[in-house]
Amino acid sequence: MMIAPVCLMITAALSIHPGRSVFFYYETVTLSCAVPGNFSSWTVKRNTSTRSSVSCETWGQLNGSFCTIKGVYPSDSGVYWCESDSGECSNTINITVATGVILQGPAVPLTEGDSVTLNCSYKEKYAKESTSNFITAFYRNGAVIGNRSEGRLGLIHVSKENEGFYKCEHPTKGESPEIWLEVRGDDDDSEEQTAELIKLQRDSADANLKARLSGLYVRPIGPSEDPAHVDHEGQVLRRIQPMVLDTPIVSLLN
């Protein structure tokens, strides 16, 4: 279980390319920080199953506000964030590296009314290409929600009812790891700040973009989910009061 960082203030936004949280072996992944002012006092950090709070210079290639991992491996699975010398942070993004069957979904929360396609793919460890050309069963919160002749599930104009843990199943190769899909509604806390954070995540390839956010964002437990079931798939961001989390956290400040 990965431990998320504890920060006093969120003043940056972390994004990921490709824009998902689950990857096959040996894919190239780039993390990008949009920070206020000069990036020189910031770096990208991660917690994995073996080491905590390790900077990009140790495990990736840092180029300005971009940190690239060329050829991810299971040891790269973990929690990633941006952090400054003064202890300011960004949102966190979970990365999972797997072989076989994976479900590709958005790395950031959706807003009610958005549309998204979840893509179920299969790839052997050393294969060059993945495939989605197989009959696929899709699950939400452990229950089958449909079968598709190809490995794609379209969700049109999503609502809070679409929120949950998703996975897919290949007819002969097994199931994917679960991903968490969050849908933001009008009644969510800090709606304006959340919308700004999501926009910053999507646009943060612009190194001069300035994030103006405060608060602590962590993943809430999904509806009807037992806390023991919550794993590190698909980190979700939310400004909340203290609550049960999937990772230990020592304190939450306003």
ChimeraX commands (.cxc) that place a marker at each C-alpha (Angstrom):
marker #1 position 0.00,0.00,0.00 radius 0.5
marker #1 position 1.45,3.35,-1.08 radius 0.5
marker #1 position 1.48,6.30,1.32 radius 0.5
marker #1 position 0.32,9.65,-0.06 radius 0.5
marker #1 position 2.27,12.79,0.85 radius 0.5
marker #1 position 1.02,15.14,3.55 radius 0.5
marker #1 position 1.16,18.77,2.41 radius 0.5
marker #1 position 0.12,22.01,4.04 radius 0.5
marker #1 position -0.92,23.63,0.77 radius 0.5
marker #1 position -1.68,22.64,-2.83 radius 0.5
marker #1 position -0.15,25.27,-5.12 radius 0.5
marker #1 position 0.68,23.21,-8.23 radius 0.5
marker #1 position -0.98,20.75,-10.59 radius 0.5
marker #1 position 0.46,17.44,-11.76 radius 0.5
marker #1 position -0.61,15.91,-15.07 radius 0.5
marker #1 position 0.40,12.72,-16.87 radius 0.5
marker #1 position 0.91,11.71,-20.50 radius 0.5
marker #1 position -0.56,9.43,-21.74 radius 0.5
marker #1 position -3.54,10.59,-19.68 radius 0.5
marker #1 position -4.26,7.42,-17.75 radius 0.5
marker #1 position -3.08,5.68,-14.59 radius 0.5
marker #1 position -2.45,2.08,-15.77 radius 0.5
marker #1 position 0.37,1.19,-18.16 radius 0.5
marker #1 position 1.93,-1.82,-19.82 radius 0.5
marker #1 position 5.55,-2.77,-19.21 radius 0.5
marker #1 position 8.10,-0.60,-21.06 radius 0.5
marker #1 position 5.77,2.26,-21.97 radius 0.5
marker #1 position 7.13,5.82,-21.74 radius 0.5
marker #1 position 5.34,8.02,-19.21 radius 0.5
marker #1 position 5.79,11.77,-18.72 radius 0.5
marker #1 position 4.69,13.70,-15.64 radius 0.5
marker #1 position 4.37,17.47,-15.83 radius 0.5
marker #1 position 4.04,20.10,-13.09 radius 0.5
marker #1 position 2.29,23.43,-13.53 radius 0.5
marker #1 position 3.65,25.60,-10.72 radius 0.5
marker #1 position 3.41,29.25,-9.67 radius 0.5
marker #1 position 6.57,31.06,-10.70 radius 0.5
marker #1 position 9.91,29.39,-11.37 radius 0.5
marker #1 position 10.12,25.60,-11.39 radius 0.5
marker #1 position 13.72,25.58,-10.09 radius 0.5
marker #1 position 12.66,24.98,-6.48 radius 0.5
marker #1 position 10.29,22.12,-7.42 radius 0.5
marker #1 position 10.69,18.47,-8.35 radius 0.5
marker #1 position 8.53,15.42,-9.01 radius 0.5
marker #1 position 8.54,12.83,-6.22 radius 0.5
marker #1 position 7.07,9.40,-5.71 radius 0.5
marker #1 position 6.30,6.76,-3.10 radius 0.5
marker #1 position 6.58,3.13,-4.17 radius 0.5
marker #1 position 6.36,-0.16,-2.30 radius 0.5
marker #1 position 10.09,-0.01,-1.56 radius 0.5
marker #1 position 11.02,3.68,-1.18 radius 0.5
marker #1 position 9.31,6.91,-0.11 radius 0.5
marker #1 position 9.62,10.55,-1.17 radius 0.5
marker #1 position 12.22,9.91,-3.87 radius 0.5
marker #1 position 12.90,12.68,-6.40 radius 0.5
marker #1 position 12.70,12.32,-10.18 radius 0.5
marker #1 position 16.46,12.64,-10.59 radius 0.5
marker #1 position 16.82,9.17,-9.03 radius 0.5
marker #1 position 14.27,7.22,-11.11 radius 0.5
marker #1 position 13.49,9.36,-14.19 radius 0.5
marker #1 position 14.76,12.08,-16.48 radius 0.5
marker #1 position 13.99,15.64,-15.32 radius 0.5
marker #1 position 13.76,18.28,-18.04 radius 0.5
marker #1 position 12.41,21.55,-16.69 radius 0.5
marker #1 position 8.96,20.85,-15.29 radius 0.5
marker #1 position 8.75,17.47,-17.06 radius 0.5
marker #1 position 9.81,14.13,-15.57 radius 0.5
marker #1 position 9.96,11.17,-17.96 radius 0.5
marker #1 position 10.21,7.45,-17.24 radius 0.5
marker #1 position 11.39,5.61,-20.32 radius 0.5
marker #1 position 10.27,2.01,-20.04 radius 0.5
marker #1 position 8.09,1.68,-16.94 radius 0.5
marker #1 position 8.26,-1.48,-14.86 radius 0.5
marker #1 position 6.19,-2.76,-11.89 radius 0.5
marker #1 position 8.69,-1.14,-9.52 radius 0.5
marker #1 position 7.48,2.22,-10.93 radius 0.5
marker #1 position 3.96,1.61,-9.59 radius 0.5
marker #1 position 3.19,4.13,-6.87 radius 0.5
marker #1 position 1.99,7.60,-5.91 radius 0.5
marker #1 position 3.47,10.63,-7.72 radius 0.5
marker #1 position 3.32,14.36,-6.93 radius 0.5
marker #1 position 5.20,17.66,-7.32 radius 0.5
marker #1 position 6.87,19.22,-4.29 radius 0.5
marker #1 position 8.78,22.43,-3.62 radius 0.5
marker #1 position 11.73,23.07,-1.32 radius 0.5
marker #1 position 9.32,24.85,1.05 radius 0.5
marker #1 position 7.00,21.84,1.28 radius 0.5
marker #1 position 4.24,22.97,-1.08 radius 0.5
marker #1 position 2.74,20.19,-3.18 radius 0.5
marker #1 position 0.51,19.31,-6.11 radius 0.5
marker #1 position -2.30,16.80,-6.42 radius 0.5
marker #1 position -1.23,13.16,-6.53 radius 0.5
marker #1 position -1.56,10.62,-9.36 radius 0.5
marker #1 position -1.31,6.87,-8.92 radius 0.5
marker #1 position 0.54,4.81,-11.52 radius 0.5
marker #1 position 0.13,1.06,-11.92 radius 0.5
marker #1 position 2.30,-1.00,-14.28 radius 0.5
marker #1 position 0.99,-4.40,-15.36 radius 0.5
marker #1 position 1.17,-7.00,-18.08 radius 0.5
marker #1 position -1.67,-8.95,-19.63 radius 0.5
marker #1 position -5.05,-7.18,-19.41 radius 0.5
marker #1 position -5.39,-3.52,-18.40 radius 0.5
marker #1 position -8.25,-1.03,-18.41 radius 0.5
marker #1 position -7.37,2.43,-19.63 radius 0.5
marker #1 position -9.37,5.29,-18.15 radius 0.5
marker #1 position -8.89,8.98,-17.27 radius 0.5
marker #1 position -6.26,9.92,-14.69 radius 0.5
marker #1 position -8.29,12.92,-13.48 radius 0.5
marker #1 position -11.89,13.24,-12.25 radius 0.5
marker #1 position -14.71,13.76,-14.73 radius 0.5
marker #1 position -17.44,16.39,-14.43 radius 0.5
marker #1 position -21.10,15.53,-14.74 radius 0.5
marker #1 position -22.02,15.72,-18.43 radius 0.5
marker #1 position -18.60,14.63,-19.69 radius 0.5
marker #1 position -18.22,11.60,-21.96 radius 0.5
marker #1 position -15.40,9.07,-21.77 radius 0.5
marker #1 position -14.35,5.78,-23.37 radius 0.5
marker #1 position -12.79,3.06,-21.21 radius 0.5
marker #1 position -10.45,0.89,-23.27 radius 0.5
marker #1 position -9.68,-2.73,-22.32 radius 0.5
marker #1 position -6.39,-3.89,-23.84 radius 0.5
marker #1 position -4.31,-7.05,-23.80 radius 0.5
marker #1 position -0.58,-7.31,-24.38 radius 0.5
marker #1 position 1.99,-9.98,-23.76 radius 0.5
marker #1 position 4.99,-8.80,-21.76 radius 0.5
marker #1 position 7.41,-8.57,-24.70 radius 0.5
marker #1 position 4.89,-7.88,-27.49 radius 0.5
marker #1 position 5.23,-4.67,-29.49 radius 0.5
marker #1 position 1.52,-3.95,-29.84 radius 0.5
marker #1 position -1.56,-4.35,-27.64 radius 0.5
marker #1 position -5.01,-5.37,-28.87 radius 0.5
marker #1 position -8.57,-4.56,-27.89 radius 0.5
marker #1 position -10.09,-6.83,-30.53 radius 0.5
marker #1 position -11.78,-9.34,-28.24 radius 0.5
marker #1 position -15.13,-9.87,-26.54 radius 0.5
marker #1 position -14.93,-7.98,-23.26 radius 0.5
marker #1 position -16.92,-8.05,-20.05 radius 0.5
marker #1 position -16.96,-4.78,-18.08 radius 0.5
marker #1 position -17.55,-4.52,-14.33 radius 0.5
marker #1 position -18.39,-1.66,-11.97 radius 0.5
marker #1 position -18.04,-2.23,-8.24 radius 0.5
marker #1 position -17.72,-5.95,-8.88 radius 0.5
marker #1 position -20.95,-6.34,-10.91 radius 0.5
marker #1 position -21.13,-6.96,-14.66 radius 0.5
marker #1 position -22.44,-3.88,-16.48 radius 0.5
marker #1 position -22.15,-5.14,-20.05 radius 0.5
marker #1 position -20.31,-7.08,-22.71 radius 0.5
marker #1 position -18.78,-5.60,-25.85 radius 0.5
marker #1 position -17.59,-7.22,-29.06 radius 0.5
marker #1 position -14.49,-5.03,-28.82 radius 0.5
marker #1 position -12.73,-3.82,-25.69 radius 0.5
marker #1 position -14.29,-0.38,-25.49 radius 0.5
marker #1 position -16.99,0.93,-23.18 radius 0.5
marker #1 position -18.41,4.37,-23.91 radius 0.5
marker #1 position -19.94,6.38,-21.08 radius 0.5
marker #1 position -21.99,9.28,-22.48 radius 0.5
marker #1 position -22.89,12.33,-20.36 radius 0.5
marker #1 position -21.75,10.76,-17.12 radius 0.5
marker #1 position -23.43,11.38,-13.78 radius 0.5
marker #1 position -22.62,10.46,-10.19 radius 0.5
marker #1 position -24.25,7.09,-10.85 radius 0.5
marker #1 position -21.32,6.22,-13.13 radius 0.5
marker #1 position -18.79,6.70,-10.34 radius 0.5
marker #1 position -17.07,3.59,-9.05 radius 0.5
marker #1 position -14.38,0.95,-9.48 radius 0.5
marker #1 position -14.15,-0.42,-13.01 radius 0.5
marker #1 position -12.39,-3.44,-14.45 radius 0.5
marker #1 position -12.59,-5.54,-17.61 radius 0.5
marker #1 position -12.19,-9.21,-18.43 radius 0.5
marker #1 position -10.63,-10.94,-21.44 radius 0.5
marker #1 position -12.42,-14.20,-22.35 radius 0.5
marker #1 position -9.27,-16.29,-21.83 radius 0.5
marker #1 position -6.57,-14.02,-20.34 radius 0.5
marker #1 position -8.25,-12.91,-17.14 radius 0.5
marker #1 position -9.17,-9.58,-15.55 radius 0.5
marker #1 position -7.53,-6.16,-15.47 radius 0.5
marker #1 position -6.59,-4.29,-12.30 radius 0.5
marker #1 position -9.41,-2.03,-11.10 radius 0.5
marker #1 position -9.40,1.70,-11.79 radius 0.5
marker #1 position -11.35,4.33,-9.87 radius 0.5
marker #1 position -13.59,6.65,-11.91 radius 0.5
marker #1 position -14.80,9.76,-10.10 radius 0.5
marker #1 position -17.52,12.06,-11.35 radius 0.5
marker #1 position -17.75,15.58,-9.93 radius 0.5
marker #1 position -21.21,17.03,-9.32 radius 0.5
marker #1 position -22.54,20.52,-8.66 radius 0.5
marker #1 position -22.90,19.76,-4.97 radius 0.5
marker #1 position -19.29,18.68,-4.47 radius 0.5
marker #1 position -17.13,20.72,-2.08 radius 0.5
marker #1 position -14.87,23.38,-3.54 radius 0.5
marker #1 position -16.36,23.03,-7.00 radius 0.5
marker #1 position -14.62,26.07,-8.45 radius 0.5
marker #1 position -11.23,25.03,-7.11 radius 0.5
marker #1 position -11.75,21.48,-8.33 radius 0.5
marker #1 position -12.65,22.67,-11.84 radius 0.5
marker #1 position -9.56,24.87,-11.90 radius 0.5
marker #1 position -7.34,22.01,-10.75 radius 0.5
marker #1 position -8.68,19.68,-13.44 radius 0.5
marker #1 position -8.11,22.36,-16.08 radius 0.5
marker #1 position -4.55,22.87,-14.85 radius 0.5
marker #1 position -3.91,19.14,-15.03 radius 0.5
marker #1 position -5.10,19.01,-18.62 radius 0.5
marker #1 position -3.19,22.12,-19.68 radius 0.5
marker #1 position -0.01,21.78,-17.66 radius 0.5
marker #1 position 2.23,21.11,-20.66 radius 0.5
marker #1 position 2.45,24.93,-20.64 radius 0.5
marker #1 position 5.26,25.45,-18.15 radius 0.5
marker #1 position 4.18,29.05,-17.53 radius 0.5
marker #1 position 0.66,28.15,-16.41 radius 0.5
marker #1 position 0.11,29.25,-12.81 radius 0.5
marker #1 position -1.88,27.20,-10.31 radius 0.5
marker #1 position -3.82,29.18,-7.69 radius 0.5
marker #1 position -5.24,26.49,-5.44 radius 0.5
marker #1 position -5.22,25.68,-1.75 radius 0.5
marker #1 position -6.45,22.76,0.29 radius 0.5
marker #1 position -5.63,19.08,0.64 radius 0.5
marker #1 position -6.96,16.71,-2.01 radius 0.5
marker #1 position -7.12,12.99,-1.47 radius 0.5
marker #1 position -9.23,10.12,-2.77 radius 0.5
marker #1 position -12.54,9.54,-1.00 radius 0.5
marker #1 position -14.02,6.10,-0.53 radius 0.5
marker #1 position -16.46,5.39,-3.33 radius 0.5
marker #1 position -20.18,4.92,-2.68 radius 0.5
marker #1 position -21.08,1.52,-1.25 radius 0.5
marker #1 position -17.41,0.60,-0.94 radius 0.5
marker #1 position -15.94,-1.09,2.11 radius 0.5
marker #1 position -12.77,0.80,3.16 radius 0.5
marker #1 position -10.88,-2.51,3.13 radius 0.5
marker #1 position -11.69,-2.88,-0.57 radius 0.5
marker #1 position -10.19,0.45,-1.58 radius 0.5
marker #1 position -6.79,0.03,-3.19 radius 0.5
marker #1 position -4.38,2.40,-4.88 radius 0.5
marker #1 position -5.98,2.29,-8.32 radius 0.5
marker #1 position -7.00,5.59,-9.90 radius 0.5
marker #1 position -6.16,8.25,-7.30 radius 0.5
marker #1 position -8.99,10.78,-7.07 radius 0.5
marker #1 position -8.73,14.33,-5.85 radius 0.5
marker #1 position -11.15,15.96,-3.43 radius 0.5
marker #1 position -10.97,18.66,-0.77 radius 0.5
marker #1 position -12.44,17.02,2.30 radius 0.5
marker #1 position -12.60,16.93,6.07 radius 0.5
marker #1 position -10.78,14.10,7.88 radius 0.5
marker #1 position -12.16,10.70,6.83 radius 0.5
marker #1 position -11.17,7.09,6.31 radius 0.5
marker #1 position -8.60,6.80,3.52 radius 0.5
marker #1 position -6.89,3.96,1.71 radius 0.5
marker #1 position -3.50,5.31,2.81 radius 0.5
marker #1 position -2.40,6.52,6.25 radius 0.5
marker #1 position -2.38,10.26,6.77 radius 0.5
marker #1 position -1.37,11.98,9.96 radius 0.5
marker #1 position -3.41,15.17,9.73 radius 0.5
marker #1 position -5.60,17.26,7.48 radius 0.5
marker #1 position -5.48,21.01,7.70 radius 0.5
marker #1 position -7.96,23.56,6.33 radius 0.5
marker link #1:1,2 radius 0.2
marker link #1:2,3 radius 0.2
marker link #1:3,4 radius 0.2
marker link #1:4,5 radius 0.2
marker link #1:5,6 radius 0.2
marker link #1:6,7 radius 0.2
marker link #1:7,8 radius 0.2
marker link #1:8,9 radius 0.2
marker link #1:9,10 radius 0.2
marker link #1:10,11 radius 0.2
marker link #1:11,12 radius 0.2
marker link #1:12,13 radius 0.2
marker link #1:13,14 radius 0.2
marker link #1:14,15 radius 0.2
marker link #1:15,16 radius 0.2
marker link #1:16,17 radius 0.2
marker link #1:17,18 radius 0.2
marker link #1:18,19 radius 0.2
marker link #1:19,20 radius 0.2
marker link #1:20,21 radius 0.2
marker link #1:21,22 radius 0.2
marker link #1:22,23 radius 0.2
marker link #1:23,24 radius 0.2
marker link #1:24,25 radius 0.2
marker link #1:25,26 radius 0.2
marker link #1:26,27 radius 0.2
marker link #1:27,28 radius 0.2
marker link #1:28,29 radius 0.2
marker link #1:29,30 radius 0.2
marker link #1:30,31 radius 0.2
marker link #1:31,32 radius 0.2
marker link #1:32,33 radius 0.2
marker link #1:33,34 radius 0.2
marker link #1:34,35 radius 0.2
marker link #1:35,36 radius 0.2
marker link #1:36,37 radius 0.2
marker link #1:37,38 radius 0.2
marker link #1:38,39 radius 0.2
marker link #1:39,40 radius 0.2
marker link #1:40,41 radius 0.2
marker link #1:41,42 radius 0.2
marker link #1:42,43 radius 0.2
marker link #1:43,44 radius 0.2
marker link #1:44,45 radius 0.2
marker link #1:45,46 radius 0.2
marker link #1:46,47 radius 0.2
marker link #1:47,48 radius 0.2
marker link #1:48,49 radius 0.2
marker link #1:49,50 radius 0.2
marker link #1:50,51 radius 0.2
marker link #1:51,52 radius 0.2
marker link #1:52,53 radius 0.2
marker link #1:53,54 radius 0.2
marker link #1:54,55 radius 0.2
marker link #1:55,56 radius 0.2
marker link #1:56,57 radius 0.2
marker link #1:57,58 radius 0.2
marker link #1:58,59 radius 0.2
marker link #1:59,60 radius 0.2
marker link #1:60,61 radius 0.2
marker link #1:61,62 radius 0.2
marker link #1:62,63 radius 0.2
marker link #1:63,64 radius 0.2
marker link #1:64,65 radius 0.2
marker link #1:65,66 radius 0.2
marker link #1:66,67 radius 0.2
marker link #1:67,68 radius 0.2
marker link #1:68,69 radius 0.2
marker link #1:69,70 radius 0.2
marker link #1:70,71 radius 0.2
marker link #1:71,72 radius 0.2
marker link #1:72,73 radius 0.2
marker link #1:73,74 radius 0.2
marker link #1:74,75 radius 0.2
marker link #1:75,76 radius 0.2
marker link #1:76,77 radius 0.2
marker link #1:77,78 radius 0.2
marker link #1:78,79 radius 0.2
marker link #1:79,80 radius 0.2
marker link #1:80,81 radius 0.2
marker link #1:81,82 radius 0.2
marker link #1:82,83 radius 0.2
marker link #1:83,84 radius 0.2
marker link #1:84,85 radius 0.2
marker link #1:85,86 radius 0.2
marker link #1:86,87 radius 0.2
marker link #1:87,88 radius 0.2
marker link #1:88,89 radius 0.2
marker link #1:89,90 radius 0.2
marker link #1:90,91 radius 0.2
marker link #1:91,92 radius 0.2
marker link #1:92,93 radius 0.2
marker link #1:93,94 radius 0.2
marker link #1:94,95 radius 0.2
marker link #1:95,96 radius 0.2
marker link #1:96,97 radius 0.2
marker link #1:97,98 radius 0.2
marker link #1:98,99 radius 0.2
marker link #1:99,100 radius 0.2
marker link #1:100,101 radius 0.2
marker link #1:101,102 radius 0.2
marker link #1:102,103 radius 0.2
marker link #1:103,104 radius 0.2
marker link #1:104,105 radius 0.2
marker link #1:105,106 radius 0.2
marker link #1:106,107 radius 0.2
marker link #1:107,108 radius 0.2
marker link #1:108,109 radius 0.2
marker link #1:109,110 radius 0.2
marker link #1:110,111 radius 0.2
marker link #1:111,112 radius 0.2
marker link #1:112,113 radius 0.2
marker link #1:113,114 radius 0.2
marker link #1:114,115 radius 0.2
marker link #1:115,116 radius 0.2
marker link #1:116,117 radius 0.2
marker link #1:117,118 radius 0.2
marker link #1:118,119 radius 0.2
marker link #1:119,120 radius 0.2
marker link #1:120,121 radius 0.2
marker link #1:121,122 radius 0.2
marker link #1:122,123 radius 0.2
marker link #1:123,124 radius 0.2
marker link #1:124,125 radius 0.2
marker link #1:125,126 radius 0.2
marker link #1:126,127 radius 0.2
marker link #1:127,128 radius 0.2
marker link #1:128,129 radius 0.2
marker link #1:129,130 radius 0.2
marker link #1:130,131 radius 0.2
marker link #1:131,132 radius 0.2
marker link #1:132,133 radius 0.2
marker link #1:133,134 radius 0.2
marker link #1:134,135 radius 0.2
marker link #1:135,136 radius 0.2
marker link #1:136,137 radius 0.2
marker link #1:137,138 radius 0.2
marker link #1:138,139 radius 0.2
marker link #1:139,140 radius 0.2
marker link #1:140,141 radius 0.2
marker link #1:141,142 radius 0.2
marker link #1:142,143 radius 0.2
marker link #1:143,144 radius 0.2
marker link #1:144,145 radius 0.2
marker link #1:145,146 radius 0.2
marker link #1:146,147 radius 0.2
marker link #1:147,148 radius 0.2
marker link #1:148,149 radius 0.2
marker link #1:149,150 radius 0.2
marker link #1:150,151 radius 0.2
marker link #1:151,152 radius 0.2
marker link #1:152,153 radius 0.2
marker link #1:153,154 radius 0.2
marker link #1:154,155 radius 0.2
marker link #1:155,156 radius 0.2
marker link #1:156,157 radius 0.2
marker link #1:157,158 radius 0.2
marker link #1:158,159 radius 0.2
marker link #1:159,160 radius 0.2
marker link #1:160,161 radius 0.2
marker link #1:161,162 radius 0.2
marker link #1:162,163 radius 0.2
marker link #1:163,164 radius 0.2
marker link #1:164,165 radius 0.2
marker link #1:165,166 radius 0.2
marker link #1:166,167 radius 0.2
marker link #1:167,168 radius 0.2
marker link #1:168,169 radius 0.2
marker link #1:169,170 radius 0.2
marker link #1:170,171 radius 0.2
marker link #1:171,172 radius 0.2
marker link #1:172,173 radius 0.2
marker link #1:173,174 radius 0.2
marker link #1:174,175 radius 0.2
marker link #1:175,176 radius 0.2
marker link #1:176,177 radius 0.2
marker link #1:177,178 radius 0.2
marker link #1:178,179 radius 0.2
marker link #1:179,180 radius 0.2
marker link #1:180,181 radius 0.2
marker link #1:181,182 radius 0.2
marker link #1:182,183 radius 0.2
marker link #1:183,184 radius 0.2
marker link #1:184,185 radius 0.2
marker link #1:185,186 radius 0.2
marker link #1:186,187 radius 0.2
marker link #1:187,188 radius 0.2
marker link #1:188,189 radius 0.2
marker link #1:189,190 radius 0.2
marker link #1:190,191 radius 0.2
marker link #1:191,192 radius 0.2
marker link #1:192,193 radius 0.2
marker link #1:193,194 radius 0.2
marker link #1:194,195 radius 0.2
marker link #1:195,196 radius 0.2
marker link #1:196,197 radius 0.2
marker link #1:197,198 radius 0.2
marker link #1:198,199 radius 0.2
marker link #1:199,200 radius 0.2
marker link #1:200,201 radius 0.2
marker link #1:201,202 radius 0.2
marker link #1:202,203 radius 0.2
marker link #1:203,204 radius 0.2
marker link #1:204,205 radius 0.2
marker link #1:205,206 radius 0.2
marker link #1:206,207 radius 0.2
marker link #1:207,208 radius 0.2
marker link #1:208,209 radius 0.2
marker link #1:209,210 radius 0.2
marker link #1:210,211 radius 0.2
marker link #1:211,212 radius 0.2
marker link #1:212,213 radius 0.2
marker link #1:213,214 radius 0.2
marker link #1:214,215 radius 0.2
marker link #1:215,216 radius 0.2
marker link #1:216,217 radius 0.2
marker link #1:217,218 radius 0.2
marker link #1:218,219 radius 0.2
marker link #1:219,220 radius 0.2
marker link #1:220,221 radius 0.2
marker link #1:221,222 radius 0.2
marker link #1:222,223 radius 0.2
marker link #1:223,224 radius 0.2
marker link #1:224,225 radius 0.2
marker link #1:225,226 radius 0.2
marker link #1:226,227 radius 0.2
marker link #1:227,228 radius 0.2
marker link #1:228,229 radius 0.2
marker link #1:229,230 radius 0.2
marker link #1:230,231 radius 0.2
marker link #1:231,232 radius 0.2
marker link #1:232,233 radius 0.2
marker link #1:233,234 radius 0.2
marker link #1:234,235 radius 0.2
marker link #1:235,236 radius 0.2
marker link #1:236,237 radius 0.2
marker link #1:237,238 radius 0.2
marker link #1:238,239 radius 0.2
marker link #1:239,240 radius 0.2
marker link #1:240,241 radius 0.2
marker link #1:241,242 radius 0.2
marker link #1:242,243 radius 0.2
marker link #1:243,244 radius 0.2
marker link #1:244,245 radius 0.2
marker link #1:245,246 radius 0.2
marker link #1:246,247 radius 0.2
marker link #1:247,248 radius 0.2
marker link #1:248,249 radius 0.2
marker link #1:249,250 radius 0.2
marker link #1:250,251 radius 0.2
marker link #1:251,252 radius 0.2
marker link #1:252,253 radius 0.2
marker link #1:253,254 radius 0.2
view
